[in-house]
């Protein structure tokens, strides 16, 4: 199970994005500054943004889901119950897990951004996909919800690609990618990827400088690395 990008390129006026690489089963993280093209790459990989050059080969991947940064863009139900049903998710279970019990007849667009994001992610993550694309999944979430989301993401069986600016609370990942100067770069597996990754989280930088680089970027990996120093 993999997805291969073969010089997949989008050209718009004076801006372009080129991507080459293979995304295998597991969790991948794509980082980059604002405007670098993370959301564009997510749309390209979902087949929703036409390529100017190159190709994207999905092989045996049969199911794909793209979660956009702003959850209101994907709302289709008039009520929370209808919204859950539109994702094929059980309303009672989803509303209970997101603290929205008793509000099944509420309009999704009346929720706060954080509430709507929780609902949206709970619906998206309630099912498994061969390819799951998550554009800024941690935006509008508090620390507790970010941690819960990370735990769920780590359990997904297919290819999961996270496009994010998040630097504090992240899941364990299989591979790090970075977009810079209009090109996608494969930084590799952790911890070796730290040497090539320009957006290394601050906590990881500090621990690496102290001679105890975390084996991965999750909170538990960072804590384990910190305990090695204290021990």
HUJOQUI-V410856 format. One record per residue. N is the residue number from 0. PSI is psi as a letter, one per 40 degrees, with the letter a starting at -180 (NA if undefined). Layout:
n->N psi->PSI
n->N psi->PSI
This chain:
n->0 psi->h
n->1 psi->i
n->2 psi->h
n->3 psi->h
n->4 psi->h
n->5 psi->g
n->6 psi->f
n->7 psi->h
n->8 psi->h
n->9 psi->h
n->10 psi->h
n->11 psi->h
n->12 psi->b
n->13 psi->e
n->14 psi->i
n->15 psi->i
n->16 psi->h
n->17 psi->h
n->18 psi->h
n->19 psi->h
n->20 psi->i
n->21 psi->h
n->22 psi->h
n->23 psi->i
n->24 psi->h
n->25 psi->a
n->26 psi->h
n->27 psi->i
n->28 psi->h
n->29 psi->h
n->30 psi->i
n->31 psi->i
n->32 psi->i
n->33 psi->h
n->34 psi->e
n->35 psi->d
n->36 psi->e
n->37 psi->d
n->38 psi->d
n->39 psi->d
n->40 psi->d
n->41 psi->d
n->42 psi->d
n->43 psi->d
n->44 psi->d
n->45 psi->e
n->46 psi->e
n->47 psi->e
n->48 psi->h
n->49 psi->h
n->50 psi->i
n->51 psi->d
n->52 psi->i
n->53 psi->a
n->54 psi->i
n->55 psi->h
n->56 psi->h
n->57 psi->e
n->58 psi->b
n->59 psi->e
n->60 psi->h
n->61 psi->d
n->62 psi->h
n->63 psi->i
n->64 psi->h
n->65 psi->h
n->66 psi->h
n->67 psi->i
n->68 psi->d
n->69 psi->h
n->70 psi->d
n->71 psi->d
n->72 psi->e
n->73 psi->e
n->74 psi->h
n->75 psi->e
n->76 psi->i
n->77 psi->d
n->78 psi->i
n->79 psi->d
n->80 psi->d
n->81 psi->d
n->82 psi->d
n->83 psi->d
n->84 psi->d
n->85 psi->d
n->86 psi->e
n->87 psi->f
n->88 psi->i
n->89 psi->h
n->90 psi->d
n->91 psi->d
n->92 psi->d
n->93 psi->d
n->94 psi->d
n->95 psi->d
n->96 psi->d
n->97 psi->e
n->98 psi->f
n->99 psi->f
n->100 psi->h
n->101 psi->e
n->102 psi->f
n->103 psi->d
n->104 psi->e
n->105 psi->i
n->106 psi->h
n->107 psi->d
n->108 psi->e
n->109 psi->e
n->110 psi->i
n->111 psi->i
n->112 psi->d
n->113 psi->d
n->114 psi->d
n->115 psi->d
n->116 psi->d
n->117 psi->d
n->118 psi->d
n->119 psi->d
n->120 psi->d
n->121 psi->d
n->122 psi->d
n->123 psi->d
n->124 psi->e
n->125 psi->e
n->126 psi->i
n->127 psi->i
n->128 psi->i
n->129 psi->d
n->130 psi->h
n->131 psi->h
n->132 psi->h
n->133 psi->h
n->134 psi->h
n->135 psi->f
n->136 psi->e
n->137 psi->e
n->138 psi->i
n->139 psi->e
n->140 psi->i
n->141 psi->i
n->142 psi->d
n->143 psi->d
n->144 psi->d
n->145 psi->d
n->146 psi->d
n->147 psi->d
n->148 psi->d
n->149 psi->d
n->150 psi->d
n->151 psi->d
n->152 psi->d
n->153 psi->d
n->154 psi->e
n->155 psi->h
n->156 psi->e
n->157 psi->a
n->158 psi->h
n->159 psi->h
n->160 psi->h
n->161 psi->h
n->162 psi->h
n->163 psi->i
n->164 psi->e
n->165 psi->h
n->166 psi->e
n->167 psi->d
n->168 psi->h
n->169 psi->i
n->170 psi->i
n->171 psi->h
n->172 psi->i
n->173 psi->d
n->174 psi->i
n->175 psi->h
n->176 psi->i
n->177 psi->h
n->178 psi->h
n->179 psi->h
n->180 psi->f
n->181 psi->e
n->182 psi->h
n->183 psi->h
n->184 psi->h
n->185 psi->h
n->186 psi->e
n->187 psi->a
n->188 psi->i
n->189 psi->i
n->190 psi->e
n->191 psi->d
n->192 psi->d
n->193 psi->d
n->194 psi->d
n->195 psi->e
n->196 psi->h
n->197 psi->e
n->198 psi->f
n->199 psi->h
n->200 psi->i
n->201 psi->d
n->202 psi->d
n->203 psi->d
n->204 psi->d
n->205 psi->d
n->206 psi->d
n->207 psi->d
n->208 psi->d
n->209 psi->e
n->210 psi->e
n->211 psi->g
n->212 psi->h
n->213 psi->i
n->214 psi->d
n->215 psi->a
n->216 psi->e
n->217 psi->i
n->218 psi->d
n->219 psi->d
n->220 psi->d
n->221 psi->d
n->222 psi->d
n->223 psi->d
n->224 psi->d
n->225 psi->d
n->226 psi->d
n->227 psi->d
n->228 psi->d
n->229 psi->d
n->230 psi->NA
